[in-house]
Amino acid sequence: MESSAELPPLVDVSKPNPARIYDYLLGGSHNFAVDRETAEQAMAAGQVTSAPAIANRSFLRRAVRFMLEEGIDQFLDLGSGIPTVGNVHEIAKQTSPNARVVYVDNEPVAVAHAKALLAEDPNTLMIAADLRNADAVLNHPDTRAMLDFSRPIGILLVAVFHFVPDTDDPAAIVARYCSAVPTGSYVALSHYTQDGYDADKLARMRKGMASYQRTATPVYARTKAELTTLMSGLELVPPGIAWTPTWRPDNSEPALCEPTDSEIYAGVARIIH
């Protein structure tokens, strides 16, 4: 677990952080007491389990492997969190040793630890930026140096857009990134939803959301219809927007939960201009 002595300046460890809570649910070590306490309280109340986080990470692996099969060897991972074991660069390099990855996050702890973890990897880096400012991400000198925008790129929006409110126009953000890469690129999206909740679970979750609303990045659930709209203009790969365990399941990984218990929709689309 993290030590406050290792923290970069201005990191507030008195408030829970969604990225660090996610890391804790995945069994990671880049989290603090307040994150663990928030997660444990929510799990004890039946409001959260680790299953969605694990199922989402499994989707990330499958989405990256699918893109690799389609010839993608460079990736832009937006709102990546801390790229610990099993993240994009490690998955990609199993198939394409020279794959290039740019991680993007605006959380100081994620950025600091990513830079330390990736210091010895010349083909992978982290930039500190807010994904909502697409131009700042796309025009960042490190992004331009690492990725070749004349060739297809895999854009990853995995478990991040449920932190983007409607007031920030998420559809416009997706469109801006897609407009910056050539035809034949792909975008992967996974997103929290309450579509599968019965009345009891919905009531428990609404109570539990109070914990997440204490964080600097509240959570916004969206429906399948809303996510389909978010991906409009793109060529959805079958099966389209689906529960994470049902998006091109891999027999090498056992089913982690019932589809609706994953609480997350996922999809991959080909970018066409």
Buried (B, 14 or more C-beta within 10 A) or exposed (E): EBEEEEBEEEBEBEEBBBBBBBBBBBEBEBBBEBBBBBBEBBBEEEBBBBBBBBBBBBBBBBBBBBBBEBEBBBBBBBBBBBBBEEBBBBBBBEEBEEBBBBBBBBBBBBBBBBBEBBEEEEBBBBBBBBBBBBEBBBEBEBBEEBBEBEBBBBBBBBBBBBBBEEEBEBBEBBBBBBEBBBEBBBBBBBBBBBBBBEEEBEEBBEEBBEBBEEBEBEBBBBBBEBBBEBBEBBEBBEEBBBBBBBBBBEEEEEEBBEBBBBBBBBBBBBBEE
